Amino acid sequence: MVDLFGQYRKIRTEIDRAMQQVIESSAFIKGPEVKAFEQELARYMNAKNVISCGNGTDALQISLMALGLKPGDEVITPAFTFGATVEVIALLGMKPVFADVDPGTFNMDLNSLERAITSKTRAIIPVHLFGQCADLDRIMKLAKIHGLYVIEDAAQAISADYRPEGLAIKKAGTIGHIGCTSFFPSKNLGCFGDGGAIFTDDDDLAQDLSAITTHGMYVKYYQDLIGVNSRLDSIQAAVLRVKLRHIDEYAGLRRKAADYYDNTLRDLQGLGLPSRVSYGTHVFHQYTIKLDGIDRTKFRDYLKSKGIPTMIYYPVPLHLQKAFQYLGYRKGDLPVSEMLSESVVSLPMHTELNEEQLEYITGNIIEFIKGNHEK
Ligand SMILES: *Cc1c(COP(=O)(O)O)cnc(C)c1O
């Protein structure tokens, strides 16, 4: 699914030198590398404040804490996403409320979101799933009408452009009140361990977010808030500084692979290709197709027998996960999320896919579909 070693090999000298420098400096935590990375990322994203932290899940949790949300407050998030988003809402004693998603873009459905808003709703966490932005223009308008915070989960969409008609171009993660991202190794900007970051244009909020990452201390050893310990270490920051210089090139390589899949798989019966929104770019964290009338297990087994990995992101929508049964949702409540969980398959997608590999993958998919229809 990914080729992290292949990517490392091409920038080995730069990465090795950067890591070596951190080791020799011995400034492993809160060193100058972390500051420099935050500044460089802020410049790239055109974000006023970047606060690094331990991982993407912490970024979401710290954001909810900084906004002063209370137990019992409702936070709306899509049902078709990775569970980190909803877990942190529940951990803080708030109530996760699920919205359904659009079957074409996999992102939050605006009608479903609107129906989920109650007098207890305090925030919306849209997820920019698989690499393109949710419909933030409409989400921000809804949020404004109802007085809600918007925390973008941009863990899969760092470097994606958001450019609705008539508005300035922004980067995913810099549109809501707060944006969160992850530097997990397989993410579009990945380090060699765990890492995450929070974005905000609000300077006061940035101070609170930063304090919460370090035990609620604005000044060392004076605890003003209840915080956590969540930090990016200097070795990860050094790796990320090198990779940040390649981020647009990496997005271009992913898009090129996606174009190849689009062009080759377009007219196949029973395959639904991912749609691209008009108001932004897609950075293809995943290339996810939908099967219609094709047995998913057989499809995956066939490709596996040819040495081609596939994955199901995500096999169970969040409202039907065991851990969230207490919320009282039932099968049928969020039909699009349920349909997607049963029909999606993600194909190999990374920066090192070459034409020969893409031809081999798509050739085998075509073979399978042909055989499937002849039977
Ligand atoms: C990866 C991911 C996260 C969590 O990031 P970690 O760094 O693994 O904690 C949250 N939300 C989404 C949508 C993700 O893909």
The ligand as an SDF file (V2000), in Angstrom:
LIG
                    3D

 15 15  0  0  0  0  0  0  0  0999 V2000
   -4.5150    9.2340   11.1790 C   0  0  0  0  0  0  0  0  0  0  0  0
   -5.7570    9.9380   11.5110 C   0  0  0  0  0  0  0  0  0  0  0  0
   -5.9840   10.4770   12.7830 C   0  0  0  0  0  0  0  0  0  0  0  0
   -5.0760   10.2400   13.9570 C   0  0  0  0  0  0  0  0  0  0  0  0
   -3.7510   10.5440   13.7860 O   0  0  0  0  0  0  0  0  0  0  0  0
   -2.6430    9.8090   14.6940 P   0  0  0  0  0  0  0  0  0  0  0  0
   -1.4100   10.6050   14.4410 O   0  0  0  0  0  0  0  0  0  0  0  0
   -2.5530    8.4030   14.2060 O   0  0  0  0  0  0  0  0  0  0  0  0
   -3.0900    9.8900   16.1010 O   0  0  0  0  0  0  0  0  0  0  0  0
   -7.1460   11.1830   13.0000 C   0  0  0  0  0  0  0  0  0  0  0  0
   -8.0570   11.3570   12.0310 N   0  0  0  0  0  0  0  0  0  0  0  0
   -7.8980   10.8400   10.8000 C   0  0  0  0  0  0  0  0  0  0  0  0
   -8.9430   11.0760    9.7690 C   0  0  0  0  0  0  0  0  0  0  0  0
   -6.7470   10.0940   10.4980 C   0  0  0  0  0  0  0  0  0  0  0  0
   -6.5980    9.5750    9.2840 O   0  0  0  0  0  0  0  0  0  0  0  0
  1  2  1  0
  2  3  1  0
  2 14  2  0
  3  4  1  0
  3 10  2  0
  4  5  1  0
  5  6  1  0
  6  7  2  0
  6  8  1  0
  6  9  1  0
 10 11  1  0
 11 12  2  0
 12 13  1  0
 12 14  1  0
 14 15  1  0
M  END
$$$$
